[in-house]
Amino acid sequence: MHAVIIDVTIDDPAAAKANLDAQVIPMLKGIPDFVGGHWVALADDRGTSIVVFESEASAKALASQAESMPMEHVTAQRIEVGEVLART
């Protein structure tokens, strides 16, 4: 398994959360290799997500898409793909 880690600054927390629920999560659930994800608010203006896929190819595809597509109400500061070493 591989994960995509995305750190963001958040322009509008309420709008970002609404977009996450209405757009981002349903889109991810439609990807065949999608395992799950966690979105964490670190402060009013910062957050991070960890989105896990069965394959490295799917994780890299999402990372590439996230780098080239503008996100609503957030600005990506870091996008990385890494191997999941353990899971509980």
Secondary structure, 3 states (H helix, E strand, C coil): CEEEEEEEEECCHHHHHHHHHHHHHHHHHCCCCEEEEEEEEEECCEEEEEEEECCHHHHHHHHHHHHHCCCCCEEEEEEEEEECCCCC
